[in-house]
Amino acid sequence: MYSVDKKQQLKDFALAMSVPVGLTDGNKWPVRAGTVIFPVRNTLVHEFIGQIKQAGIIGDADKWRQAFDNPTQLWRMSHHLINGLLDDEVDKHEIAETILTFLEGVAALNYDHYFERIGKHIIFTDKMLSEAMDVNMITDKKIARKALMLSGLIWSYSEANYFVAHELICEYHGAYPLPDGNFAVVRDLINFSPVELWGNRDYSGMPNKARVITVHDKTLDIGFDAYNNLFDDSGTMASSLLSASVIVDDKVLSVDEIDSYISLFSDRVTSFSDEVNAMSKNEIAHKYMEIFWYRKKSLADYMGVPWKPAAELHRVLDEGLEKGPVKKPGQSAGGRTTPEELVEQYDFSKYL
């Protein structure tokens, strides 16, 4: 659990949220989620929160780790959940308690590391890091850069499958200090073949899981925000690179095998993106709804219940899209723009 009091947790949550929400790009591919899932978002919110309470994971860090794959899975849903509760005029004291529940989950999945606004994103304990680093590394810097190329392709691949829900495949974490004074950055990658979302796609050759580790010298200057967005304004991820290793299904890949995966992911990113670009806005809306429910699939699997949205919600989505969003009196049309306003918007400490 966090070592600070609950009010401070809520204040820090607001500070952390102000970064990714404030920097979000208004133009999203294939479309901004809020413009198409608004008719069903609040249903998802109450279902998600209700399942967390029903799952019996609250107060048990081990069970949180069984029900969720990574802390970003909670972080990247948090503002949708808060906004949905606000839309339904849920008591703000209840919202504050709900945020604290989410932060309990984040703490469990982060092994108690406190999430910073823009800083390190620490998941591994010292023992876990030591075990992870016990692999063969490619020390030729030019060849090691292929690991960065593959990581970038997999990030694009995540978008081609899950749109903005990068957390369903990618969890980047670090930078971890190493005994020799250098740093390691780790990318844990899962959920490559969502056949339940895209039944007609070719997922042959896709791994079950992968890990990309890169080691950097002391000039590395990166940070992560709460949404797992990487900040590397000076380009030090590439310039500081010393070595790398790519591990797929527990096997360390050779250079030729890395090249094969680069080719495979390049082809799939192209074909999957072309498929999405050919979809209508209505088709994208229904796929987005499925993706949003898929974002809590690990929780549903833990509970032994179906993850898919109820069939009735497809009709609700169609009717809502036809009517368009309903703007409530006094509701902001485009969200707040300054960091100070965003912090105020997400600070529920006063309601605790």
N, C-alpha and C positions, 0 to 999 in steps of 0.2 A: 504493500500500500504506500501511497504517497506520505512523505514525512512532514507535510505542511498541513495546516488546518483547512477545513472545508471551504471557508470563504476565500482563502488564498488560492486554493485549487480552482475555484470558479473564476477568479481574476486572471490567473495564468492561462486558463482555457480561453478566455476572451482575447488575451494578447496573442496567443498562438493562432486562433482562428482569424484574426485580423489580417494576417499575412496572405494566406492563400485566397481568401475571399476577396481581399482588396486588389490582388494582382490578377485575378481571373480574367481571361480574355472573353469578350462578348461574342466572338465568333468561334463556335465549336464545330468540329466535324463529328458526325454528319449534320447535326443540328444541335442547338442548345437544349439540354435535357428539360429545363423548366418550361420551355415553350410547347412541349408535347406530352409530358406525363402529369401535368398539373391536375387533370381530373381524378387521378387515382393515387396521387402522392400521399394524401392524408390517410388513406386506407393502409398503405404500406407502413407508414409511421406507427400507427397504433398496433398493427400486426407485429412489427419488428419489436417494439418495446414490450408488448404482451408476451411474445415468445421468450424474450430474455428473462422475464419474471417467472414464466412457467417452467423454464428449463432447469431451474435449481442451481444455476451457476454463480449467482450473486453471493459473494463472501468466500468463494473457493477459487483461488488462482489457477489450480490445476484444471478445473472444469472449464474455466474461461479458455484455456489453451487448447482444450479438446473441441470446444465449440466454434472457435475462430482460428483462421490461419495466420493472421498477422495483425498488429495494432492499427495499420492503415485502413484495414477493413472497417474499423469503427470510426476512425477520424474522418474518412472521406464521406461518410454518411451523416455525420453529426449535424451539419448545418441544414440538410434536408429535414432531419428529424425535428430540430428546433423550430424551423419555419413552419413545418406542418402542425406542430403543437400550438404555435402562435396563431396560425390561421383558424384553428378550432377553438381559440380562446381558452385554452387550458390554463389553469391557475399557474402563475409564474413561480410560486413556491414549488409546485410539482415539477415544473420544467427544471428548476435548479437541482432538485433531487435526481431527476433523470440524467442530467449532465454528470452528476457525481457518480452515478452508476456506470456510465460510459467510461469515465476516467478510471474507475476501478478496473474495468476490463483492459483499458490501455496500459495501466500499470502492470497488470498480470502478464500481458503479452510482451511488454517491454522489460520484463524482469526488474521492475521497480525503477527503471531509469526515468527521470523526469523529462518530459518533452519540452524542448525549448522553442522559441519563436523561429529562429533560424540558427541551427547549431548541429551538434552531433545527433545521430539517430542510433541509439545503442539497443540492440536486441540480445546479443551474445553476452554470456558471463565470461569471465577470464578463461575458464576451463573449456567452454564451447569454442572460443576463439582459437585457443591452442590446438584443439582437435581439428578445427576447420583448416588451419594453416599447415597441417601435416600432410601436404600434397606436393607433387612435383610442379614446379613453376617454369614457365617459359621466360627465359631471361633475355632473349633477343628482343630489344624494345620494338623494332619494326614489326616483328611477328606478334608480339604481345598486344599491339594495337588492334589486332584482329578480334581480340576479346571485347574491346570497346565497341568495335563495329557490330559484332554479334549482339551485344547488349542493346545497342540502339535499334537494331532490327527487331528484336523481341519486344521492345517497348512499342514499336509501330505495329507489330503483330497483335499486341494486346488491344490496341485501339481498333484494329480491323475486326476483332472478335467481340470486344466488350465496350467499344466507344470510349467514354471518359473513365470507365471503371478500371483503371490501371492496376488497382490493388488486387484484382482477381488473378493476375499473373505475376506482377513485379513487386518485390519488396527490396528496395535498396537500403543498406544500412552501413554505419560507420560514421566518420572515419575512426578506425580502431588504432590506437598507438601500439606499436610493436616494440619488443625489447631492444632492437637495434636503432630505435629512433625514427624509423619509417612508419608509414601508415597503411592500413588495409581497408579497402572498400569491398563490401560483399553484396551480391545481388542474388537473392533466392527467388526462383522462378518455378511456377506451378500452373496447373489448369490450362494446359496447352490445347486440349481437345474437347471443347464444350459441345459434344454431339447433341445434347438435349436442347441446346439453343439453335444450332445450325445443323439440321439433320442431313443436308445434302452436300456439306463441305467435305473435302478430301483432307483428312487428318493423318493419313498414312505417313509413317516416318517420324511423327512427333514424339518427343520424349515424355516421360511421366513427370520428371522434375529435372531441374538444372540449377547449377550454381556457378556464377562467374566471380572470381576473386582477382582483384588487381592490387598491387603493392606500389606505393608512391613514396617519393622522397619528402623531405621536410618542407618543400615549397608548396605542397598541396594546400589549397585554400578553398574548401567547399563547405557547404552547409545544407541541411535539409529543413524544410518547414514541416508543419504537422501533417500535411497531406502527402508527404514523401516526395515533394518536388525538390529537385536538386538545383542548388545555386552554385554556379561555377563561372562567375562573371569574368575572371581573368584567364579562363581556359586552362587551368592548372591540372585538370583531370588527365589531359593528354600530355602536357609538357613535363609533368612530374612522374610519369609512368616508369616503373622499373621492371616489373615482371607481371605475369598473369597466369591464371589457370582456369580452365573450363571443365566442369565436372557434370556429366550427363548420366542420370540414373546410376550414380555412384562410380562411374568410370571417368578417369581423367582422359580428356581427348588429346589426340595427336594434332599436329598442325593441319594435316590433310583432313582430319575429321571436322575440325573447326571450319575449314573452307567448305566442306560439304553442307554443314548446317547453315552457313551464311548463304549459300545458293538456295537451299530449301526454304529458308525463311523469306528470302527476297522474292521467290516465286509466289509463295502463299500470301505475302502482304499485297502484292500486285493483284492477284486474282480475287482475294477476299475484298479488297478495297473497291475494285471494279464492280463487284456484286452489290455492295452497299450503295455506291454511287448511282446504280440503276434502279434502286428502290424508290417508291413514292414516299412522300412525307407521312402518309397514313401508315404505310408498312413500317417505316422507321419508328414511328410512335409506338406501335405494338411491339416491335422488337425491343425498344428501349424499356417498355414496361416489363417485359420478360427479364431483361438484363438487371433491372433494379431488384426484382425478386430473387434473381440468381445471386445477387450480392450477399444475401443471407442464407444461401444454400447450405453452407457448412453448419450453421446453427440448426437449420431444419433437419439436416442429416443426423446431427447429434441427438435431436429430439425424436427422430424416427417418424417425422411427418413430411408430407409433400412440400416441395419448395415452390412450385409453380403458382402464379396468380390464379385465383378462381376464375372459371370461364366467364362468369357474369361481368367481370371487370373489363373484358374486351368490349362489351356493349357500353359500359359506363364510359370507357375511354373514347369511343366513337362519338357518343352523345356530347361529351364534354368538349371534344375538339371542334365539333360543329357549332356549339354555342360560343366557344372562346372563353378565356379566363375572366372571372368576375373580380373586379378591383374593389376592395373594401374601402369605406371612407377613411381617409387619413393614411392609407397604405402607400408606401413609397413605390414608385413605378420601376425604378431601376436600381434600387439598393443604395446604400451609402457609399460615399467615395473616399472620404478621408480616413486615415487610420484611427484617428480619435473617435470618429463617429462609429466606426465598425467595432471598436473595443466597447463602446457604450452599448451598442446593439446586442452584443453577445455576453455582456457581463451581468450575470444573474445573482451575484453575491449578495446584493441588497435584499433579495427575496428569501434568503436562507434563514 
